[in-house]
């Protein structure tokens, strides 16, 4: 597995990567009180989809509850460690192995690996696997990322969606395209434009892999 710290700076950190090294002193003055408290445990922050100024990376701080999410900026020089969603696939927490979330992951891992797709775990489960900080609950959904540098046809997306719909819990999959991300479910079932989340803004597009979207 490629370590993102070894990549050139412009390729190094991608949305959903987890970064360590963000400290309370990096928070802006208007940061909510809970964010400084959360950082006492030295958790990772997640790379978010936004264009950053030179020497900075757009990140999000995660609190204890779903409403505790704070978008801010991290100096590139502060990054001590980086973990990508793909690196979390082999990690398991035996304490939760009987939870539907882990049953769904076990059910999907084999077919996804056999498909040849590059995929990984994001969301609450990804955060917990990477950090050891409890973030999931028995009814948690499963969030996955599939990297699709090459176009995925709608028929291919439908086959994958059928697999997910038979999982033990609700599964949300984001297809990471060169210009941004699109929801697998939307791409599979839509008959018109789909929402592409780019670094600067959401766009309604016919083809998320269209070359003209590069740099959007």
N, C-alpha and C positions, 0 to 999 in steps of 0.2 A: 504494500500500500504506500502510495506517495505521501510524504509528509508535506503539508501545505507550507510549512516554514521553509522548505527547501526550494520552493518555486520562486520565480521572479516576482517582484512586488506587485506588478499589475495583474498577475494571475493568482495571487496567493490566497486571498480570502473571498469566499463565495457565500451567498445567502444560505443561512442555516448552519454554517460552520460555527463551532463553539470555541471561544477564545478565553484564555486565562491571563490575568495581569491587570484587569480593570480594577481600580481602587477608588475609595470614596473621594479622594482628592480630584479625580477626573470628572466628578459630577458637576454640572453647572449649578449656579446659585439657586435656580428655581426648581431644582429636583425635589420630588416628594420625600418626606421624612422616611418612609418605609424603604426607599432605595438604599440609603446609607446603612440602614440596619441589615438589609439583605446582604450587602457586600462584606459584612463582618465575617461571614463564613467563606469568603474567597471563592464564590461560585464563578462559573464561566458566564460570559455574556454571549448573546447570539448575534451573528452578523445579519443585518437586515438589508432590505432592498432599497437603497437610497444612494445618490451620488455624493461622495464625500470630497472635501477639499484636500489639497496635497498634504500628505503626512498623517491623515486621519482615516478612520474606518467607521462606517455607520453601524451601530450596535444597539441592542436592546437589553435592558436589565430586567430580570424576572424576579417577582416577589412571591409570596406564599399563596396568593389567591389569583384567580383568573383576571381580575380587574387591575392587578398590580403589574403593569408593563410600562416601562419608561424608555423612550427613544432618545438616544444621545450619541456622542462621538468619542471614539477611543484613539489615542495616539498610536500610530503603528509601532513606535519605539517601545510601547508598554507591553506588547504581546509577548508572553512567556511560553505559551503552549497553544496548539491548535488541534482540534479534533473534528474530522469531517463525518457526516452522517454514515458514510460507508464503513467507517471504522467501528461502528457500534453494532454491526450485525451479529457478531459472534459473542457479544456480551449478554449475559443472562443474570438475573437475580433470582436465586432459588427460592427466596422467601415469597416471591409473588408468582411462582411458576404455574399455579392453578388458576390464576386470574384470567378472565376472557381475553384481556389484552395480549398476554404472552401466548395463549393458545392460538390466537389469530396470527401472531407473528410466526409461530412454529408451523402453522398451516400454510403460510404464504412463502416462507423463506425458500423452500425447495423449488417450487415452480418459478419463482423470480430468479433464482440462481441459474436454473436450467435455461431460462429464456435468453441468457447472455446480456441482460440489461444491467447497467451500473445503477445500483439503488442503495438507499440507506434510510436510517430512522431519524425522524425529527420530532418536534413537539415535546410534550411532557415526558414521554418515555425516553426519547433521545437525551433530554437534559438529565434525567435521573440516572440512566446508564453511564453517562459520561462523568457526572459529578458525584454520584452517591447520595445526593440530596433528594429526599422524598418529594415527588411531584405528581405521581399518578394516584388514582383511586380505583376501586373495583369497576366503575362504569366508564373509565377513560376510553376515548377513541384512540385509534392507531393512526399516526401521521407518518407518511413515507414520502421520500423524494426519489424520483427516477430521472437520471441524467440522460437527455435525448439530444445529443449533438447533431444527430441525423433525424430527419422527419419520421414521425410515427404516424402511420395511416389511421384513419378513423376505424377501419375494420380491425387493425391490430389493437387499438385502444379498447374496442368493444370486447375482444377476447380477454384482455387483462381485467376489464371492469367486471365481467362475469365471475372471474376468479375471486375478486375482492368482495363481491356481493354475497358470496357463500361463506365469508369469514365469520368468526365468533363475535366480533364487534364491528362497529362502523369504522371504515377505513377511508381516510382522505389521502389521495395521492396527487402530488404536484409534479408535472412534467417540466423539468428544467431545460428550456430551449436556449440557444445562444443569446437571444435578446431578452429573455425573461422567463416567466413561469406561467403555465396554464393548468387548470384543474383537469385531471384525467377524465373525470366524469363528464365535464362540460364538453371536452373535445370528442368524447366517444358518442354522446347522444345528441349534440347540437346539430342543427341543419343549416345554421347561419353563422354569423360572426361569433367569436369567442373572446373572453377577456384575458388579455396578456398583461401580467404585472411586470413592468420594466423598472429600470433603475430610477427613472424620473417620474413616470405616471402610468396609470392603467390605460390600455388601448384596446379597442374593439377591432379585431383583425380576422381576416379570412384564413390566413396561414401563419401560425406562430413561428414558423421556420423561414419565412420569406427573407431573402438576403437584404432587402432594403430596410429591414428593421434593425440591422446591426447598428449599435450605438444609440438606440432609442432610450 
